[in-house]
Amino acid sequence: MSQIVGRTQPLSAPLLVGNLNAERRFLEFFTANIRNANTRKAYMRAAVDFMEWCAERGITSLPAVQPVHVAAWVEGLGQSHSVPTVKLRLAALRHLFDWMVTGQVMPSNPAHAVRGPSYSTKKGKTPVLSPEEARHLLASIPADTISGKRDRALIGLMTYSFARIGAALSMEVRDVFVQNRRLWVRLREKGGKNHEMPCHHSLEAFLDDYMDATGLRDHPRSPLFQTIARGTGVLSETPLPQPNAYAMIQRRAKAAGIATDVCCHTFRATGITAYLKNGGTLEKAAHMANHSSTRTTQLYDRRSDEISLDEIERILI
């Protein structure tokens, strides 16, 4: 269970789950039904939080949970959490209870009758770099060390292929391959989908330089992005963890003098915005980003920021 929720201490199924059949069904929901590790952690956090809330109020079994209990929990969440977080946690309960109903642990799903808070947005919150800033950041990374070549290749991959950080870090060397005399990348995205894209010529140069310098081409099953063995300057065969990648991005951005508060998703949003500014279509951007809906892609489209800035400069005082 500690691997399910990302905690260092083992965690058993909450007492509210009850009998062995219910506990087995509960654990199966997280281990066999949810593939994405981040979704698994978020859903487990929501389930444990709700069940602890119920236990504090004397609710001792899942069949005893009523819509009024879920509604009260959601209302309490709204006082200390953002609307998207509340909606995500309610969605987690709905999916979990559906699973328990199918397994005949609960007679009905009490979360279905509960409406979450309304929320609508047409613009994402992810910080975005201008094309000039992105080029400057990539150019500022020293390419005379293995770590520099690795970091440039990783940031370039997220920028030019719109890759999520999780998909990028899960790549193996064999996921970079030649097809039609061009380098391609294979990304394992949400839901276990394989997504293949040809490389931009700059990304092709970054990946070739990185793999040639490290000899990774001879190890197709090795992680593509690895940690650096301490004191040696060479790859360690250990996949680069996401927190390490985030820290690297912060460090590289600071060294490049970029004031924008960048994150791992910044480069995905930067690439999509640059593509659309240069005549790309929203439909093709959604396909390249492996979005199931163009509405999701629109959240990464920050072209309106420049329009807003131009209009602000008209205030001639």
MIVEX-773089 format. One record per residue (C-alpha): z negated, x, y negated. Coordinates in steps of 0.5 Angstrom, whole numbers. Layout:
BEGIN
ATOM    zz    xx    yy
ATOM     Z     X     Y
...
//
This chain:
BEGIN
ATOM    zz    xx    yy
ATOM     0     0     0
ATOM    -1     6    -5
ATOM     6     7    -4
ATOM     8     0    -6
ATOM     4     0   -13
ATOM     4     7   -15
ATOM    -3     8   -14
ATOM    -7    14   -11
ATOM   -12    10    -8
ATOM   -10     5    -2
ATOM   -10    -2    -4
ATOM   -10    -8     2
ATOM    -8   -15     1
ATOM   -12   -19    -4
ATOM   -18   -23    -1
ATOM   -14   -29    -3
ATOM    -9   -28     2
ATOM   -14   -30     7
ATOM   -11   -30    15
ATOM    -7   -24    18
ATOM    -1   -28    18
ATOM    -1   -29    10
ATOM    -3   -22    10
ATOM     3   -20    14
ATOM     7   -24    10
ATOM     5   -22     3
ATOM     6   -15     5
ATOM    13   -16     8
ATOM    15   -19     1
ATOM    14   -12    -2
ATOM    16    -8     3
ATOM    22   -11     6
ATOM    24   -16     1
ATOM    24   -12    -6
ATOM    29    -6    -5
ATOM    28    -3   -13
ATOM    21     1   -13
ATOM    20    -1   -21
ATOM    21    -9   -19
ATOM    16    -8   -13
ATOM    11    -4   -18
ATOM    11   -10   -23
ATOM    11   -15   -18
ATOM     5   -13   -14
ATOM     2   -12   -21
ATOM     3   -19   -23
ATOM     1   -21   -16
ATOM    -6   -17   -16
ATOM    -8   -19   -23
ATOM    -7   -27   -21
ATOM   -11   -26   -15
ATOM   -16   -23   -18
ATOM   -16   -28   -24
ATOM   -17   -33   -18
ATOM   -22   -30   -15
ATOM   -26   -30   -21
ATOM   -26   -37   -22
ATOM   -28   -39   -14
ATOM   -21   -40   -12
ATOM   -21   -37    -5
ATOM   -15   -39    -1
ATOM    -7   -39    -3
ATOM    -6   -46    -1
ATOM   -12   -48    -6
ATOM    -8   -45   -12
ATOM    -5   -51   -16
ATOM     0   -51   -22
ATOM    -6   -52   -27
ATOM    -9   -45   -25
ATOM    -2   -42   -26
ATOM    -1   -45   -33
ATOM    -8   -43   -35
ATOM    -7   -35   -32
ATOM     0   -35   -36
ATOM    -3   -38   -43
ATOM    -9   -32   -42
ATOM    -3   -27   -41
ATOM     0   -29   -47
ATOM    -6   -27   -51
ATOM    -5   -20   -50
ATOM     2   -19   -47
ATOM     9   -19   -50
ATOM    13   -25   -48
ATOM    18   -21   -44
ATOM    12   -19   -40
ATOM     9   -26   -39
ATOM    16   -28   -37
ATOM    16   -23   -32
ATOM    10   -24   -29
ATOM    11   -31   -28
ATOM    18   -30   -25
ATOM    14   -25   -20
ATOM     9   -31   -18
ATOM    15   -36   -17
ATOM    18   -31   -12
ATOM    12   -29    -8
ATOM    10   -36    -7
ATOM    17   -38    -5
ATOM    16   -33     0
ATOM    10   -35     2
ATOM    12   -42     3
ATOM    18   -40     7
ATOM    13   -37    12
ATOM     9   -43    12
ATOM     3   -40     8
ATOM     3   -45     3
ATOM     5   -52     3
ATOM     9   -52    -4
ATOM    10   -47   -10
ATOM     5   -48   -16
ATOM     9   -43   -20
ATOM    15   -48   -20
ATOM    12   -53   -25
ATOM    10   -48   -30
ATOM    14   -47   -36
ATOM    14   -40   -39
ATOM    14   -38   -46
ATOM    21   -39   -49
ATOM    24   -32   -51
ATOM    31   -30   -54
ATOM    34   -24   -56
ATOM    41   -22   -58
ATOM    39   -15   -59
ATOM    35   -10   -55
ATOM    30    -5   -57
ATOM    32     1   -54
ATOM    33     7   -59
ATOM    40     9   -60
ATOM    43    16   -62
ATOM    50    16   -67
ATOM    56    20   -63
ATOM    54    26   -68
ATOM    47    26   -66
ATOM    49    26   -58
ATOM    54    31   -59
ATOM    49    35   -63
ATOM    43    34   -57
ATOM    48    36   -52
ATOM    51    42   -55
ATOM    43    45   -57
ATOM    41    45   -50
ATOM    42    53   -48
ATOM    47    53   -42
ATOM    45    60   -40
ATOM    39    58   -35
ATOM    39    53   -29
ATOM    34    48   -33
ATOM    39    48   -39
ATOM    45    47   -34
ATOM    41    41   -30
ATOM    38    38   -37
ATOM    45    38   -40
ATOM    48    35   -34
ATOM    43    29   -33
ATOM    43    27   -40
ATOM    51    28   -40
ATOM    51    23   -34
ATOM    47    18   -37
ATOM    51    18   -43
ATOM    58    18   -40
ATOM    57    14   -34
ATOM    52     9   -37
ATOM    47    11   -31
ATOM    40     8   -31
ATOM    35    14   -30
ATOM    33    11   -23
ATOM    40    11   -21
ATOM    41    18   -24
ATOM    35    22   -20
ATOM    37    19   -14
ATOM    43    22   -13
ATOM    45    27    -8
ATOM    50    32    -9
ATOM    55    29    -4
ATOM    55    23   -10
ATOM    59    28   -14
ATOM    66    28   -11
ATOM    73    29   -12
ATOM    78    23   -12
ATOM    85    23   -15
ATOM    84    30   -17
ATOM    78    28   -22
ATOM    71    28   -21
ATOM    67    22   -19
ATOM    60    20   -19
ATOM    57    15   -14
ATOM    51    11   -17
ATOM    46     7   -13
ATOM    44     2   -18
ATOM    39    -4   -17
ATOM    40    -9   -11
ATOM    42    -3    -7
ATOM    49    -3   -10
ATOM    54     3   -10
ATOM    57     4   -16
ATOM    63     9   -17
ATOM    66    12   -24
ATOM    70    17   -26
ATOM    67    23   -30
ATOM    69    24   -37
ATOM    72    31   -38
ATOM    65    33   -42
ATOM    61    30   -36
ATOM    66    34   -31
ATOM    65    40   -34
ATOM    57    40   -35
ATOM    57    38   -27
ATOM    62    43   -25
ATOM    58    48   -29
ATOM    51    46   -26
ATOM    53    46   -19
ATOM    57    52   -19
ATOM    51    56   -22
ATOM    46    53   -17
ATOM    51    53   -11
ATOM    49    46    -9
ATOM    56    44    -7
ATOM    54    48     0
ATOM    48    43     1
ATOM    51    36     0
ATOM    45    32     2
ATOM    40    35    -3
ATOM    38    32    -9
ATOM    43    33   -15
ATOM    37    34   -20
ATOM    31    38   -18
ATOM    25    41   -20
ATOM    25    48   -22
ATOM    21    52   -18
ATOM    15    55   -22
ATOM    16    62   -24
ATOM    23    63   -20
ATOM    28    59   -25
ATOM    31    57   -19
ATOM    32    50   -16
ATOM    26    47   -11
ATOM    29    42    -7
ATOM    24    37   -10
ATOM    28    31   -13
ATOM    26    31   -21
ATOM    21    25   -22
ATOM    22    20   -27
ATOM    16    22   -32
ATOM    19    29   -31
ATOM    26    27   -34
ATOM    22    23   -39
ATOM    18    29   -42
ATOM    25    34   -41
ATOM    28    29   -46
ATOM    23    29   -51
ATOM    23    36   -51
ATOM    30    37   -52
ATOM    31    32   -57
ATOM    25    35   -61
ATOM    28    42   -60
ATOM    35    39   -63
ATOM    31    36   -69
ATOM    33    29   -67
ATOM    28    24   -71
ATOM    30    18   -67
ATOM    24    16   -62
ATOM    29    17   -56
ATOM    27    15   -48
ATOM    31    15   -42
ATOM    35     9   -43
ATOM    37    11   -50
ATOM    43    15   -47
ATOM    46     9   -43
ATOM    45     5   -50
ATOM    49    10   -54
ATOM    54    11   -49
ATOM    56     3   -49
ATOM    55     3   -56
ATOM    60     9   -57
ATOM    65     6   -52
ATOM    65    -1   -56
ATOM    66     2   -63
ATOM    72     6   -60
ATOM    76     0   -58
ATOM    73    -2   -51
ATOM    72    -9   -49
ATOM    65   -12   -47
ATOM    67   -14   -40
ATOM    70    -7   -38
ATOM    63    -4   -41
ATOM    59    -9   -37
ATOM    63    -7   -31
ATOM    62     0   -32
ATOM    55    -1   -33
ATOM    54    -5   -27
ATOM    51   -11   -31
ATOM    52   -18   -28
ATOM    53   -21   -34
ATOM    56   -19   -41
ATOM    50   -22   -44
ATOM    46   -16   -42
ATOM    51   -11   -44
ATOM    51   -14   -51
ATOM    43   -12   -52
ATOM    46    -5   -52
ATOM    51    -6   -57
ATOM    48    -3   -63
ATOM    55    -3   -68
ATOM    51    -8   -72
ATOM    46    -3   -74
ATOM    52     0   -78
ATOM    54    -6   -82
ATOM    47    -7   -84
ATOM    46     0   -87
ATOM    53    -1   -91
ATOM    50    -8   -93
ATOM    44    -5   -95
ATOM    47     1   -99
ATOM    50    -5  -104
ATOM    43    -6  -107
ATOM    45    -2  -113
ATOM    38    -1  -117
//
